[in-house]
Amino acid sequence: MDKQQVVDELVAVLKEFQTKMGYDDADAVTPSVQPHGGLKGFQSDITPPIARRVAKNLGHQIPDDVDIVNIFVSEDKQRKLTIDESADRFLSRYGHKGATNERSSGAEANHREPPQGGEEASGAYAGAGCDANGAAPAHDLRD
């Protein structure tokens, strides 16, 4: 996969997600848009299904046990990235050329969510839109 393929696929997948989520700004999805702040309702929690869908569509699935980072912000989390810039981040993390597909030294771990609850925690916080296991409902954003 190359950068232009990733850019094209990110644009296509984000347009699809905006439409599925009921937003009227799918036409605003271009390589120069910053999804955070530039697309209605865009939240970090949809980054994993987007990254997985892009990888799958490009013939390079991301293993289920890989923790997906938010490719739409810089590694230091100080800057929102455009789709074009996000493609570079995607390729460096999940591209098939020597990517480790793992977070580096925990630097990006727990970037926003509190710890997930489980049975032992009496189902404490599981995240907005998530079930008790911390997984997003499969009904509207997955294949």
C-alpha positions as CSV (number, residue, x, y, z in Angstrom):
1,M,0.0,0.0,0.0
2,D,1.2,3.5,-0.7
3,K,0.3,6.9,0.7
4,Q,-2.2,7.9,-2.1
5,Q,-4.1,4.6,-1.6
6,V,-4.3,5.3,2.1
7,V,-5.5,8.9,1.6
8,D,-8.1,7.7,-0.9
9,E,-9.3,5.0,1.4
10,L,-9.4,7.3,4.4
11,V,-11.5,9.8,2.4
12,A,-13.9,7.0,1.3
13,V,-14.3,5.4,4.7
14,L,-14.7,8.8,6.5
15,K,-17.4,9.8,3.9
16,E,-19.2,6.5,4.6
17,F,-19.0,7.0,8.4
18,Q,-20.3,10.5,8.2
19,T,-23.3,9.4,6.1
20,K,-23.9,6.3,8.4
21,M,-23.8,8.5,11.5
22,G,-26.4,10.9,9.9
23,Y,-24.2,13.9,9.3
24,D,-24.7,16.0,6.2
25,D,-21.0,16.9,5.7
26,A,-19.7,13.8,3.8
27,D,-18.8,16.2,0.9
28,A,-16.5,18.1,3.3
29,V,-14.2,15.0,3.6
30,T,-11.1,15.8,1.6
31,P,-7.4,15.1,2.1
32,S,-6.9,18.6,3.5
33,V,-9.7,18.4,6.2
34,Q,-8.8,17.8,9.9
35,P,-11.4,15.3,11.0
36,H,-11.1,16.6,14.7
37,G,-13.0,19.8,14.5
38,G,-13.5,19.7,10.7
39,L,-16.2,17.0,10.6
40,K,-19.5,17.0,12.5
41,G,-19.6,14.6,15.4
42,F,-16.1,13.2,14.8
43,Q,-14.7,11.6,18.0
44,S,-11.6,9.7,18.8
45,D,-13.5,6.6,19.6
46,I,-14.3,5.9,16.0
47,T,-10.6,5.9,15.0
48,P,-10.1,2.1,15.6
49,P,-12.9,1.0,13.3
50,I,-11.8,3.5,10.7
51,A,-8.2,2.3,10.8
52,R,-9.3,-1.3,10.7
53,R,-11.7,-0.7,7.8
54,V,-9.0,1.1,5.8
55,A,-6.4,-1.6,6.4
56,K,-8.9,-4.3,5.5
57,N,-10.0,-2.5,2.3
58,L,-6.3,-2.3,1.3
59,G,-5.8,-6.0,1.9
60,H,-3.8,-5.7,5.1
61,Q,-5.9,-6.4,8.2
62,I,-4.8,-5.2,11.5
63,P,-4.8,-8.0,14.1
64,D,-7.5,-7.9,16.7
65,D,-5.0,-7.8,19.5
66,V,-3.4,-4.6,18.2
67,D,-4.4,-1.4,20.2
68,I,-5.2,1.2,17.5
69,V,-3.8,4.7,18.2
70,N,-5.6,7.9,17.1
71,I,-4.0,8.5,13.7
72,F,-5.8,11.9,13.4
73,V,-3.6,13.6,15.9
74,S,0.2,14.0,16.1
75,E,2.1,11.5,18.2
76,D,2.6,14.1,20.9
77,K,-1.2,14.8,20.8
78,Q,-0.5,18.5,20.4
79,R,-1.8,18.9,16.8
80,K,-4.8,17.8,14.9
81,L,-3.8,16.2,11.6
82,T,-5.3,16.4,8.1
83,I,-6.4,13.3,6.4
84,D,-3.3,13.6,4.2
85,E,-1.0,13.8,7.3
86,S,-3.0,11.0,9.0
87,A,-2.2,8.7,6.0
88,D,1.5,9.1,6.9
89,R,0.8,8.2,10.5
90,F,-1.3,5.3,9.4
91,L,1.4,4.0,7.2
92,S,4.1,4.3,9.9
93,R,1.9,2.4,12.4
94,Y,0.0,-0.1,10.3
95,G,1.6,-0.2,6.9
96,H,3.1,-3.6,5.9
97,K,6.6,-2.3,5.5
98,G,8.2,-3.2,8.8
99,A,5.6,-1.6,11.1
100,T,5.5,-3.1,14.5
101,N,1.7,-2.6,14.9
102,E,2.2,-1.9,18.6
103,R,2.3,1.2,20.7
104,S,5.8,2.4,21.4
105,S,6.8,2.2,25.0
106,G,3.3,3.0,26.2
107,A,3.7,6.7,25.1
108,E,0.3,6.7,23.6
109,A,-1.5,4.3,26.0
110,N,-4.6,5.6,27.7
111,H,-4.6,8.8,25.6
112,R,-8.1,9.7,26.6
113,E,-10.2,7.0,28.3
114,P,-10.3,6.0,31.9
115,P,-9.7,2.3,32.7
116,Q,-12.4,0.0,31.2
117,G,-14.7,-1.7,33.7
118,G,-15.4,-5.4,33.6
119,E,-17.1,-8.0,35.7
120,E,-14.6,-7.7,38.5
121,A,-15.2,-4.0,38.5
122,S,-19.0,-4.5,38.6
123,G,-19.2,-3.2,35.0
124,A,-17.8,0.3,35.9
125,Y,-17.2,2.7,33.2
126,A,-17.2,1.0,29.8
127,G,-16.9,4.1,27.6
128,A,-19.6,6.1,25.8
129,G,-21.4,3.9,23.4
130,C,-19.7,0.7,24.6
131,D,-21.0,-2.4,26.2
132,A,-19.8,-3.7,29.5
133,N,-16.8,-5.3,27.9
134,G,-15.6,-2.0,26.5
135,A,-16.4,-2.9,22.9
136,A,-18.5,-0.6,20.7
137,P,-21.8,-2.0,19.5
138,A,-21.3,-3.8,16.2
139,H,-24.5,-2.7,14.5
140,D,-23.7,0.5,12.6
141,L,-20.0,1.0,12.0
142,R,-18.6,-2.4,11.2
143,D,-18.7,-4.5,8.0
